[in-house]
Amino acid sequence: MHKKATIGRLFIGRFEYKDDLLASLNKFCRKNNIFAGIFSLIGAVQNAKLGYYDQKRKRYKNCVSLNKKLEIVSCSGNISLKEKKPFVHAHIALADLRGKTFGGHLMEGTKVFAAEFFIQELTNIKLKRSKDSITGLPLFTPLETA
């Protein structure tokens, strides 16, 4: 299932030291009325909280708490609507000073050291999340708006 989207506004910025990374992404999207989009982010964190989706139990688990300084190797995801509000779904890959990597679903509680982002809004479409009966995940359905 897919729909054609058009490119809207492009936002470039950074989050502040000690900001909660996921909460800041969600707040930015809500403040700027971004209802559909994609993003990429680089930088570093002071600590990280990662989650994983338990496919058997059909729920997210906070599996990894990393209380150390890490580089953001990659952080990307999408923006959709969940419960009528902009919602950020983000995955993150992190590396320590020896190059050991960690990855998973970005969870609240990940504190920014430095984070620079690009957020690309998609227009003429809304991505509405609803629970998928097979996976139990809140997956998006693309809905044309124009």
Buried (B, 14 or more C-beta within 10 A) or exposed (E): EEBEBEEBEEBEEBBEEEBBBBBBBBBBBBEBEBBBBBBEBBBBBBBBBBBBBEEEEEEBBBBBEBEEBBBBBBBBBBBBBBEEEBBBBBBBBBBEEEEEEBBBBBBEBBBBBBBEBBBBBBBBBBBBBEEEEEEBBBBBBBEEEE
